[in-house]
Amino acid sequence: MGKTDDVNQKELVAAAATEQRESVETAATEKKKIKVLQVFRDKYNKTVRYKVGQELEFDPERAEDLVKRKLAEYVDPSK
């Protein structure tokens, strides 16, 4: 394998790594929109209260927990 082939291979690997990192970051920042059905306090800051009718965005796991506990419902039906 010559120097040119080695450089091309490194560029391909770097591009693939960048693409993977971007897809992971996109998936990690994806939020789910919910609408509050019952008043509840924030999990981490107990001074924050969410009121009925408020629309919020949470991580998918947290949104699922709130919906299962009937504190909120999904705004868009796709979950």
PDB file of N, CA, C and O in Angstrom:
ATOM      1  N   MET A   1       0.842  -1.170   0.000  1.00  0.00           N
ATOM      2  CA  MET A   1       0.000   0.000   0.000  1.00  0.00           C
ATOM      3  C   MET A   1       0.892   1.239   0.000  1.00  0.00           C
ATOM      4  O   MET A   1       1.787   1.356   0.837  1.00  0.00           O
ATOM      5  N   GLY A   2       0.656   2.163  -0.931  1.00  0.00           N
ATOM      6  CA  GLY A   2       1.458   3.373  -1.030  1.00  0.00           C
ATOM      7  C   GLY A   2       0.956   4.462  -0.105  1.00  0.00           C
ATOM      8  O   GLY A   2      -0.066   4.321   0.567  1.00  0.00           O
ATOM      9  N   LYS A   3       1.715   5.566  -0.090  1.00  0.00           N
ATOM     10  CA  LYS A   3       1.342   6.689   0.773  1.00  0.00           C
ATOM     11  C   LYS A   3      -0.018   7.263   0.391  1.00  0.00           C
ATOM     12  O   LYS A   3      -0.810   7.621   1.262  1.00  0.00           O
ATOM     13  N   THR A   4      -0.290   7.350  -0.906  1.00  0.00           N
ATOM     14  CA  THR A   4      -1.558   7.912  -1.366  1.00  0.00           C
ATOM     15  C   THR A   4      -2.726   7.079  -0.863  1.00  0.00           C
ATOM     16  O   THR A   4      -3.727   7.626  -0.400  1.00  0.00           O
ATOM     17  N   ASP A   5      -2.605   5.759  -0.950  1.00  0.00           N
ATOM     18  CA  ASP A   5      -3.664   4.873  -0.464  1.00  0.00           C
ATOM     19  C   ASP A   5      -3.879   5.042   1.030  1.00  0.00           C
ATOM     20  O   ASP A   5      -5.017   5.032   1.501  1.00  0.00           O
ATOM     21  N   ASP A   6      -2.788   5.198   1.781  1.00  0.00           N
ATOM     22  CA  ASP A   6      -2.863   5.365   3.232  1.00  0.00           C
ATOM     23  C   ASP A   6      -3.599   6.652   3.593  1.00  0.00           C
ATOM     24  O   ASP A   6      -4.419   6.655   4.510  1.00  0.00           O
ATOM     25  N   VAL A   7      -3.319   7.737   2.890  1.00  0.00           N
ATOM     26  CA  VAL A   7      -3.970   9.024   3.137  1.00  0.00           C
ATOM     27  C   VAL A   7      -5.459   8.930   2.829  1.00  0.00           C
ATOM     28  O   VAL A   7      -6.293   9.415   3.593  1.00  0.00           O
ATOM     29  N   ASN A   8      -5.785   8.296   1.696  1.00  0.00           N
ATOM     30  CA  ASN A   8      -7.192   8.122   1.328  1.00  0.00           C
ATOM     31  C   ASN A   8      -7.939   7.305   2.373  1.00  0.00           C
ATOM     32  O   ASN A   8      -9.075   7.632   2.717  1.00  0.00           O
ATOM     33  N   GLN A   9      -7.319   6.258   2.874  1.00  0.00           N
ATOM     34  CA  GLN A   9      -7.933   5.404   3.892  1.00  0.00           C
ATOM     35  C   GLN A   9      -8.191   6.201   5.171  1.00  0.00           C
ATOM     36  O   GLN A   9      -9.255   6.077   5.777  1.00  0.00           O
ATOM     37  N   LYS A  10      -7.217   7.019   5.580  1.00  0.00           N
ATOM     38  CA  LYS A  10      -7.379   7.839   6.788  1.00  0.00           C
ATOM     39  C   LYS A  10      -8.522   8.824   6.623  1.00  0.00           C
ATOM     40  O   LYS A  10      -9.283   9.054   7.562  1.00  0.00           O
ATOM     41  N   GLU A  11      -8.651   9.413   5.429  1.00  0.00           N
ATOM     42  CA  GLU A  11      -9.735  10.364   5.170  1.00  0.00           C
ATOM     43  C   GLU A  11     -11.092   9.665   5.251  1.00  0.00           C
ATOM     44  O   GLU A  11     -12.045  10.211   5.808  1.00  0.00           O
ATOM     45  N   LEU A  12     -11.174   8.466   4.697  1.00  0.00           N
ATOM     46  CA  LEU A  12     -12.431   7.712   4.740  1.00  0.00           C
ATOM     47  C   LEU A  12     -12.817   7.350   6.175  1.00  0.00           C
ATOM     48  O   LEU A  12     -13.982   7.451   6.558  1.00  0.00           O
ATOM     49  N   VAL A  13     -11.843   6.936   6.949  1.00  0.00           N
ATOM     50  CA  VAL A  13     -12.093   6.581   8.350  1.00  0.00           C
ATOM     51  C   VAL A  13     -12.526   7.818   9.131  1.00  0.00           C
ATOM     52  O   VAL A  13     -13.458   7.740   9.931  1.00  0.00           O
ATOM     53  N   ALA A  14     -11.876   8.944   8.919  1.00  0.00           N
ATOM     54  CA  ALA A  14     -12.224  10.187   9.612  1.00  0.00           C
ATOM     55  C   ALA A  14     -13.633  10.624   9.239  1.00  0.00           C
ATOM     56  O   ALA A  14     -14.391  11.058  10.107  1.00  0.00           O
ATOM     57  N   ALA A  15     -13.997  10.519   7.971  1.00  0.00           N
ATOM     58  CA  ALA A  15     -15.340  10.905   7.525  1.00  0.00           C
ATOM     59  C   ALA A  15     -16.394   9.997   8.144  1.00  0.00           C
ATOM     60  O   ALA A  15     -17.451  10.468   8.563  1.00  0.00           O
ATOM     61  N   ALA A  16     -16.114   8.705   8.205  1.00  0.00           N
ATOM     62  CA  ALA A  16     -17.060   7.759   8.805  1.00  0.00           C
ATOM     63  C   ALA A  16     -17.224   8.032  10.292  1.00  0.00           C
ATOM     64  O   ALA A  16     -18.336   7.950  10.814  1.00  0.00           O
ATOM     65  N   ALA A  17     -16.145   8.351  10.974  1.00  0.00           N
ATOM     66  CA  ALA A  17     -16.212   8.645  12.407  1.00  0.00           C
ATOM     67  C   ALA A  17     -17.028   9.903  12.661  1.00  0.00           C
ATOM     68  O   ALA A  17     -17.830   9.948  13.595  1.00  0.00           O
ATOM     69  N   THR A  18     -16.829  10.922  11.836  1.00  0.00           N
ATOM     70  CA  THR A  18     -17.587  12.169  11.982  1.00  0.00           C
ATOM     71  C   THR A  18     -19.071  11.917  11.755  1.00  0.00           C
ATOM     72  O   THR A  18     -19.910  12.428  12.498  1.00  0.00           O
ATOM     73  N   GLU A  19     -19.394  11.143  10.747  1.00  0.00           N
ATOM     74  CA  GLU A  19     -20.797  10.826  10.450  1.00  0.00           C
ATOM     75  C   GLU A  19     -21.446  10.067  11.600  1.00  0.00           C
ATOM     76  O   GLU A  19     -22.590  10.344  11.961  1.00  0.00           O
ATOM     77  N   GLN A  20     -20.726   9.116  12.176  1.00  0.00           N
ATOM     78  CA  GLN A  20     -21.235   8.349  13.319  1.00  0.00           C
ATOM     79  C   GLN A  20     -21.480   9.256  14.512  1.00  0.00           C
ATOM     80  O   GLN A  20     -22.524   9.163  15.158  1.00  0.00           O
ATOM     81  N   ARG A  21     -20.540  10.120  14.809  1.00  0.00           N
ATOM     82  CA  ARG A  21     -20.652  11.034  15.949  1.00  0.00           C
ATOM     83  C   ARG A  21     -21.861  11.953  15.778  1.00  0.00           C
ATOM     84  O   ARG A  21     -22.594  12.194  16.738  1.00  0.00           O
ATOM     85  N   GLU A  22     -22.078  12.470  14.563  1.00  0.00           N
ATOM     86  CA  GLU A  22     -23.215  13.352  14.301  1.00  0.00           C
ATOM     87  C   GLU A  22     -24.535  12.617  14.474  1.00  0.00           C
ATOM     88  O   GLU A  22     -25.489  13.187  15.002  1.00  0.00           O
ATOM     89  N   SER A  23     -24.610  11.363  14.041  1.00  0.00           N
ATOM     90  CA  SER A  23     -25.860  10.616  14.187  1.00  0.00           C
ATOM     91  C   SER A  23     -26.144  10.301  15.653  1.00  0.00           C
ATOM     92  O   SER A  23     -27.305  10.289  16.061  1.00  0.00           O
ATOM     93  N   VAL A  24     -25.125  10.049  16.441  1.00  0.00           N
ATOM     94  CA  VAL A  24     -25.296   9.801  17.871  1.00  0.00           C
ATOM     95  C   VAL A  24     -25.761  11.076  18.564  1.00  0.00           C
ATOM     96  O   VAL A  24     -26.658  11.028  19.406  1.00  0.00           O
ATOM     97  N   GLU A  25     -25.166  12.209  18.222  1.00  0.00           N
ATOM     98  CA  GLU A  25     -25.552  13.480  18.821  1.00  0.00           C
ATOM     99  C   GLU A  25     -26.988  13.820  18.473  1.00  0.00           C
ATOM    100  O   GLU A  25     -27.724  14.315  19.327  1.00  0.00           O
ATOM    101  N   THR A  26     -27.405  13.568  17.242  1.00  0.00           N
ATOM    102  CA  THR A  26     -28.772  13.838  16.822  1.00  0.00           C
ATOM    103  C   THR A  26     -29.742  12.970  17.606  1.00  0.00           C
ATOM    104  O   THR A  26     -30.769  13.462  18.073  1.00  0.00           O
ATOM    105  N   ALA A  27     -29.438  11.703  17.757  1.00  0.00           N
ATOM    106  CA  ALA A  27     -30.322  10.801  18.497  1.00  0.00           C
ATOM    107  C   ALA A  27     -30.396  11.191  19.962  1.00  0.00           C
ATOM    108  O   ALA A  27     -31.457  11.086  20.578  1.00  0.00           O
ATOM    109  N   ALA A  28     -29.297  11.634  20.521  1.00  0.00           N
ATOM    110  CA  ALA A  28     -29.263  11.986  21.937  1.00  0.00           C
ATOM    111  C   ALA A  28     -30.051  13.250  22.227  1.00  0.00           C
ATOM    112  O   ALA A  28     -30.561  13.408  23.336  1.00  0.00           O
ATOM    113  N   THR A  29     -30.166  14.156  21.264  1.00  0.00           N
ATOM    114  CA  THR A  29     -30.861  15.406  21.513  1.00  0.00           C
ATOM    115  C   THR A  29     -32.326  15.361  21.115  1.00  0.00           C
ATOM    116  O   THR A  29     -33.035  16.353  21.278  1.00  0.00           O
ATOM    117  N   GLU A  30     -32.790  14.246  20.604  1.00  0.00           N
ATOM    118  CA  GLU A  30     -34.176  14.139  20.187  1.00  0.00           C
ATOM    119  C   GLU A  30     -35.074  14.191  21.414  1.00  0.00           C
ATOM    120  O   GLU A  30     -34.902  13.409  22.349  1.00  0.00           O
ATOM    121  N   LYS A  31     -36.020  15.103  21.411  1.00  0.00           N
ATOM    122  CA  LYS A  31     -36.936  15.286  22.535  1.00  0.00           C
ATOM    123  C   LYS A  31     -38.343  14.899  22.113  1.00  0.00           C
ATOM    124  O   LYS A  31     -38.673  14.908  20.927  1.00  0.00           O
ATOM    125  N   LYS A  32     -39.164  14.560  23.092  1.00  0.00           N
ATOM    126  CA  LYS A  32     -40.569  14.248  22.855  1.00  0.00           C
ATOM    127  C   LYS A  32     -41.416  15.354  23.470  1.00  0.00           C
ATOM    128  O   LYS A  32     -41.156  15.792  24.591  1.00  0.00           O
ATOM    129  N   LYS A  33     -42.406  15.794  22.750  1.00  0.00           N
ATOM    130  CA  LYS A  33     -43.274  16.864  23.208  1.00  0.00           C
ATOM    131  C   LYS A  33     -44.483  16.257  23.915  1.00  0.00           C
ATOM    132  O   LYS A  33     -45.148  15.366  23.387  1.00  0.00           O
ATOM    133  N   ILE A  34     -44.755  16.760  25.124  1.00  0.00           N
ATOM    134  CA  ILE A  34     -45.883  16.273  25.908  1.00  0.00           C
ATOM    135  C   ILE A  34     -46.725  17.447  26.400  1.00  0.00           C
ATOM    136  O   ILE A  34     -46.268  18.590  26.430  1.00  0.00           O
ATOM    137  N   LYS A  35     -47.958  17.144  26.783  1.00  0.00           N
ATOM    138  CA  LYS A  35     -48.873  18.130  27.342  1.00  0.00           C
ATOM    139  C   LYS A  35     -49.251  17.666  28.738  1.00  0.00           C
ATOM    140  O   LYS A  35     -49.646  16.515  28.924  1.00  0.00           O
ATOM    141  N   VAL A  36     -49.136  18.548  29.714  1.00  0.00           N
ATOM    142  CA  VAL A  36     -49.391  18.213  31.118  1.00  0.00           C
ATOM    143  C   VAL A  36     -50.891  18.005  31.352  1.00  0.00           C
ATOM    144  O   VAL A  36     -51.713  18.830  30.953  1.00  0.00           O
ATOM    145  N   LEU A  37     -51.234  16.889  32.006  1.00  0.00           N
ATOM    146  CA  LEU A  37     -52.619  16.573  32.358  1.00  0.00           C
ATOM    147  C   LEU A  37     -52.900  16.809  33.841  1.00  0.00           C
ATOM    148  O   LEU A  37     -54.028  17.137  34.211  1.00  0.00           O
ATOM    149  N   GLN A  38     -51.892  16.646  34.686  1.00  0.00           N
ATOM    150  CA  GLN A  38     -51.997  16.867  36.127  1.00  0.00           C
ATOM    151  C   GLN A  38     -50.778  17.643  36.587  1.00  0.00           C
ATOM    152  O   GLN A  38     -49.671  17.436  36.091  1.00  0.00           O
ATOM    153  N   VAL A  39     -50.991  18.542  37.544  1.00  0.00           N
ATOM    154  CA  VAL A  39     -49.884  19.323  38.085  1.00  0.00           C
ATOM    155  C   VAL A  39     -48.855  18.378  38.705  1.00  0.00           C
ATOM    156  O   VAL A  39     -49.213  17.448  39.428  1.00  0.00           O
ATOM    157  N   PHE A  40     -47.574  18.623  38.418  1.00  0.00           N
ATOM    158  CA  PHE A  40     -46.511  17.843  39.064  1.00  0.00           C
ATOM    159  C   PHE A  40     -45.256  18.690  39.159  1.00  0.00           C
ATOM    160  O   PHE A  40     -45.112  19.688  38.452  1.00  0.00           O
ATOM    161  N   ARG A  41     -44.350  18.285  40.037  1.00  0.00           N
ATOM    162  CA  ARG A  41     -43.096  19.012  40.252  1.00  0.00           C
ATOM    163  C   ARG A  41     -41.985  18.401  39.414  1.00  0.00           C
ATOM    164  O   ARG A  41     -42.013  17.219  39.069  1.00  0.00           O
ATOM    165  N   ASP A  42     -41.015  19.235  39.098  1.00  0.00           N
ATOM    166  CA  ASP A  42     -39.851  18.788  38.342  1.00  0.00           C
ATOM    167  C   ASP A  42     -39.081  17.745  39.147  1.00  0.00           C
ATOM    168  O   ASP A  42     -38.985  17.837  40.371  1.00  0.00           O
ATOM    169  N   LYS A  43     -38.551  16.781  38.467  1.00  0.00           N
ATOM    170  CA  LYS A  43     -37.836  15.677  39.103  1.00  0.00           C
ATOM    171  C   LYS A  43     -36.566  16.149  39.816  1.00  0.00           C
ATOM    172  O   LYS A  43     -36.204  15.598  40.855  1.00  0.00           O
ATOM    173  N   TYR A  44     -35.894  17.152  39.275  1.00  0.00           N
ATOM    174  CA  TYR A  44     -34.611  17.579  39.819  1.00  0.00           C
ATOM    175  C   TYR A  44     -34.679  18.888  40.607  1.00  0.00           C
ATOM    176  O   TYR A  44     -33.854  19.132  41.487  1.00  0.00           O
ATOM    177  N   ASN A  45     -35.663  19.724  40.290  1.00  0.00           N
ATOM    178  CA  ASN A  45     -35.801  21.007  40.973  1.00  0.00           C
ATOM    179  C   ASN A  45     -37.224  21.101  41.518  1.00  0.00           C
ATOM    180  O   ASN A  45     -38.147  21.487  40.802  1.00  0.00           O
ATOM    181  N   LYS A  46     -37.389  20.753  42.760  1.00  0.00           N
ATOM    182  CA  LYS A  46     -38.723  20.653  43.363  1.00  0.00           C
ATOM    183  C   LYS A  46     -39.468  21.985  43.447  1.00  0.00           C
ATOM    184  O   LYS A  46     -40.669  21.997  43.716  1.00  0.00           O
ATOM    185  N   THR A  47     -38.784  23.097  43.225  1.00  0.00           N
ATOM    186  CA  THR A  47     -39.472  24.388  43.246  1.00  0.00           C
ATOM    187  C   THR A  47     -40.220  24.661  41.942  1.00  0.00           C
ATOM    188  O   THR A  47     -41.055  25.564  41.886  1.00  0.00           O
ATOM    189  N   VAL A  48     -39.928  23.887  40.893  1.00  0.00           N
ATOM    190  CA  VAL A  48     -40.584  24.064  39.595  1.00  0.00           C
ATOM    191  C   VAL A  48     -41.820  23.169  39.537  1.00  0.00           C
ATOM    192  O   VAL A  48     -41.744  21.956  39.734  1.00  0.00           O
ATOM    193  N   ARG A  49     -42.963  23.806  39.261  1.00  0.00           N
ATOM    194  CA  ARG A  49     -44.223  23.062  39.109  1.00  0.00           C
ATOM    195  C   ARG A  49     -44.711  23.219  37.681  1.00  0.00           C
ATOM    196  O   ARG A  49     -44.715  24.320  37.131  1.00  0.00           O
ATOM    197  N   TYR A  50     -45.119  22.115  37.091  1.00  0.00           N
ATOM    198  CA  TYR A  50     -45.685  22.155  35.751  1.00  0.00           C
ATOM    199  C   TYR A  50     -47.197  22.186  35.878  1.00  0.00           C
ATOM    200  O   TYR A  50     -47.775  21.405  36.633  1.00  0.00           O
ATOM    201  N   LYS A  51     -47.842  23.086  35.140  1.00  0.00           N
ATOM    202  CA  LYS A  51     -49.289  23.291  35.242  1.00  0.00           C
ATOM    203  C   LYS A  51     -50.032  22.584  34.117  1.00  0.00           C
ATOM    204  O   LYS A  51     -49.477  22.345  33.045  1.00  0.00           O
ATOM    205  N   VAL A  52     -51.287  22.256  34.373  1.00  0.00           N
ATOM    206  CA  VAL A  52     -52.138  21.591  33.384  1.00  0.00           C
ATOM    207  C   VAL A  52     -52.186  22.444  32.113  1.00  0.00           C
ATOM    208  O   VAL A  52     -52.379  23.659  32.169  1.00  0.00           O
ATOM    209  N   GLY A  53     -52.009  21.788  30.980  1.00  0.00           N
ATOM    210  CA  GLY A  53     -52.063  22.457  29.689  1.00  0.00           C
ATOM    211  C   GLY A  53     -50.713  22.880  29.145  1.00  0.00           C
ATOM    212  O   GLY A  53     -50.591  23.176  27.956  1.00  0.00           O
ATOM    213  N   GLN A  54     -49.696  22.914  29.998  1.00  0.00           N
ATOM    214  CA  GLN A  54     -48.359  23.287  29.529  1.00  0.00           C
ATOM    215  C   GLN A  54     -47.857  22.243  28.553  1.00  0.00           C
ATOM    216  O   GLN A  54     -48.084  21.048  28.739  1.00  0.00           O
ATOM    217  N   GLU A  55     -47.165  22.700  27.501  1.00  0.00           N
ATOM    218  CA  GLU A  55     -46.516  21.785  26.574  1.00  0.00           C
ATOM    219  C   GLU A  55     -45.027  21.853  26.837  1.00  0.00           C
ATOM    220  O   GLU A  55     -44.439  22.935  26.866  1.00  0.00           O
ATOM    221  N   LEU A  56     -44.417  20.690  27.030  1.00  0.00           N
ATOM    222  CA  LEU A  56     -43.011  20.592  27.407  1.00  0.00           C
ATOM    223  C   LEU A  56     -42.296  19.608  26.496  1.00  0.00           C
ATOM    224  O   LEU A  56     -42.930  18.796  25.822  1.00  0.00           O
ATOM    225  N   GLU A  57     -40.971  19.686  26.482  1.00  0.00           N
ATOM    226  CA  GLU A  57     -40.156  18.715  25.754  1.00  0.00           C
ATOM    227  C   GLU A  57     -39.228  18.022  26.734  1.00  0.00           C
ATOM    228  O   GLU A  57     -38.524  18.672  27.507  1.00  0.00           O
ATOM    229  N   PHE A  58     -39.232  16.693  26.694  1.00  0.00           N
ATOM    230  CA  PHE A  58     -38.391  15.881  27.567  1.00  0.00           C
ATOM    231  C   PHE A  58     -37.684  14.814  26.746  1.00  0.00           C
ATOM    232  O   PHE A  58     -38.059  14.534  25.607  1.00  0.00           O
ATOM    233  N   ASP A  59     -36.650  14.223  27.348  1.00  0.00           N
ATOM    234  CA  ASP A  59     -36.014  13.066  26.736  1.00  0.00           C
ATOM    235  C   ASP A  59     -37.060  11.967  26.600  1.00  0.00           C
ATOM    236  O   ASP A  59     -37.999  11.920  27.394  1.00  0.00           O
ATOM    237  N   PRO A  60     -36.924  11.084  25.617  1.00  0.00           N
ATOM    238  CA  PRO A  60     -37.925  10.045  25.387  1.00  0.00           C
ATOM    239  C   PRO A  60     -38.247   9.201  26.625  1.00  0.00           C
ATOM    240  O   PRO A  60     -39.409   8.866  26.855  1.00  0.00           O
ATOM    241  N   GLU A  61     -37.230   8.853  27.426  1.00  0.00           N
ATOM    242  CA  GLU A  61     -37.465   8.010  28.606  1.00  0.00           C
ATOM    243  C   GLU A  61     -38.305   8.744  29.647  1.00  0.00           C
ATOM    244  O   GLU A  61     -39.226   8.170  30.228  1.00  0.00           O
ATOM    245  N   ARG A  62     -37.985  10.002  29.876  1.00  0.00           N
ATOM    246  CA  ARG A  62     -38.724  10.803  30.856  1.00  0.00           C
ATOM    247  C   ARG A  62     -40.147  11.046  30.381  1.00  0.00           C
ATOM    248  O   ARG A  62     -41.083  10.955  31.175  1.00  0.00           O
ATOM    249  N   ALA A  63     -40.329  11.350  29.112  1.00  0.00           N
ATOM    250  CA  ALA A  63     -41.659  11.562  28.551  1.00  0.00           C
ATOM    251  C   ALA A  63     -42.507  10.304  28.705  1.00  0.00           C
ATOM    252  O   ALA A  63     -43.675  10.381  29.086  1.00  0.00           O
ATOM    253  N   GLU A  64     -41.925   9.157  28.410  1.00  0.00           N
ATOM    254  CA  GLU A  64     -42.638   7.877  28.541  1.00  0.00           C
ATOM    255  C   GLU A  64     -43.067   7.647  29.987  1.00  0.00           C
ATOM    256  O   GLU A  64     -44.183   7.192  30.234  1.00  0.00           O
ATOM    257  N   ASP A  65     -42.202   7.952  30.933  1.00  0.00           N
ATOM    258  CA  ASP A  65     -42.521   7.796  32.355  1.00  0.00           C
ATOM    259  C   ASP A  65     -43.706   8.672  32.743  1.00  0.00           C
ATOM    260  O   ASP A  65     -44.619   8.208  33.426  1.00  0.00           O
ATOM    261  N   LEU A  66     -43.704   9.919  32.320  1.00  0.00           N
ATOM    262  CA  LEU A  66     -44.796  10.834  32.655  1.00  0.00           C
ATOM    263  C   LEU A  66     -46.122  10.404  32.035  1.00  0.00           C
ATOM    264  O   LEU A  66     -47.174  10.524  32.662  1.00  0.00           O
ATOM    265  N   VAL A  67     -46.069   9.905  30.810  1.00  0.00           N
ATOM    266  CA  VAL A  67     -47.281   9.432  30.141  1.00  0.00           C
ATOM    267  C   VAL A  67     -47.816   8.181  30.831  1.00  0.00           C
ATOM    268  O   VAL A  67     -49.022   8.061  31.048  1.00  0.00           O
ATOM    269  N   LYS A  68     -46.931   7.249  31.177  1.00  0.00           N
ATOM    270  CA  LYS A  68     -47.364   6.024  31.876  1.00  0.00           C
ATOM    271  C   LYS A  68     -48.012   6.330  33.213  1.00  0.00           C
ATOM    272  O   LYS A  68     -48.936   5.634  33.634  1.00  0.00           O
ATOM    273  N   ARG A  69     -47.522   7.388  33.892  1.00  0.00           N
ATOM    274  CA  ARG A  69     -48.059   7.768  35.197  1.00  0.00           C
ATOM    275  C   ARG A  69     -49.284   8.678  35.078  1.00  0.00           C
ATOM    276  O   ARG A  69     -49.814   9.161  36.078  1.00  0.00           O
ATOM    277  N   LYS A  70     -49.725   8.902  33.824  1.00  0.00           N
ATOM    278  CA  LYS A  70     -50.903   9.706  33.512  1.00  0.00           C
ATOM    279  C   LYS A  70     -50.781  11.152  33.997  1.00  0.00           C
ATOM    280  O   LYS A  70     -51.776  11.793  34.335  1.00  0.00           O
ATOM    281  N   LEU A  71     -49.560  11.645  34.024  1.00  0.00           N
ATOM    282  CA  LEU A  71     -49.318  13.047  34.359  1.00  0.00           C
ATOM    283  C   LEU A  71     -49.307  13.905  33.097  1.00  0.00           C
ATOM    284  O   LEU A  71     -49.466  15.124  33.161  1.00  0.00           O
ATOM    285  N   ALA A  72     -49.119  13.256  31.953  1.00  0.00           N
ATOM    286  CA  ALA A  72     -49.028  13.978  30.682  1.00  0.00           C
ATOM    287  C   ALA A  72     -49.436  13.059  29.550  1.00  0.00           C
ATOM    288  O   ALA A  72     -49.591  11.851  29.728  1.00  0.00           O
ATOM    289  N   GLU A  73     -49.608  13.663  28.369  1.00  0.00           N
ATOM    290  CA  GLU A  73     -49.911  12.900  27.154  1.00  0.00           C
ATOM    291  C   GLU A  73     -49.016  13.433  26.041  1.00  0.00           C
ATOM    292  O   GLU A  73     -48.556  14.573  26.093  1.00  0.00           O
ATOM    293  N   TYR A  74     -48.777  12.605  25.043  1.00  0.00           N
ATOM    294  CA  TYR A  74     -47.961  13.036  23.919  1.00  0.00           C
ATOM    295  C   TYR A  74     -48.731  14.063  23.096  1.00  0.00           C
ATOM    296  O   TYR A  74     -49.938  13.925  22.894  1.00  0.00           O
ATOM    297  N   VAL A  75     -48.034  15.091  22.623  1.00  0.00           N
ATOM    298  CA  VAL A  75     -48.662  16.090  21.774  1.00  0.00           C
ATOM    299  C   VAL A  75     -48.829  15.541  20.383  1.00  0.00           C
ATOM    300  O   VAL A  75     -49.895  15.692  19.787  1.00  0.00           O
ATOM    301  N   ASP A  76     -47.789  14.898  19.838  1.00  0.00           N
ATOM    302  CA  ASP A  76     -47.918  14.269  18.541  1.00  0.00           C
ATOM    303  C   ASP A  76     -48.075  12.764  18.747  1.00  0.00           C
ATOM    304  O   ASP A  76     -47.345  12.174  19.544  1.00  0.00           O
ATOM    305  N   PRO A  77     -48.990  12.154  18.061  1.00  0.00           N
ATOM    306  CA  PRO A  77     -49.298  10.740  18.311  1.00  0.00           C
ATOM    307  C   PRO A  77     -48.206   9.753  17.938  1.00  0.00           C
ATOM    308  O   PRO A  77     -48.361   8.561  18.203  1.00  0.00           O
ATOM    309  N   SER A  78     -47.107  10.197  17.333  1.00  0.00           N
ATOM    310  CA  SER A  78     -46.070   9.271  16.905  1.00  0.00           C
ATOM    311  C   SER A  78     -45.233   8.723  18.048  1.00  0.00           C
ATOM    312  O   SER A  78     -44.505   7.749  17.855  1.00  0.00           O
ATOM    313  N   LYS A  79     -45.314   9.319  19.236  1.00  0.00           N
ATOM    314  CA  LYS A  79     -44.554   8.922  20.431  1.00  0.00           C
ATOM    315  C   LYS A  79     -43.103   8.984  20.106  1.00  0.00           C
ATOM    316  O   LYS A  79     -42.266   8.692  20.960  1.00  0.00           O
TER     317      LYS A  79
END
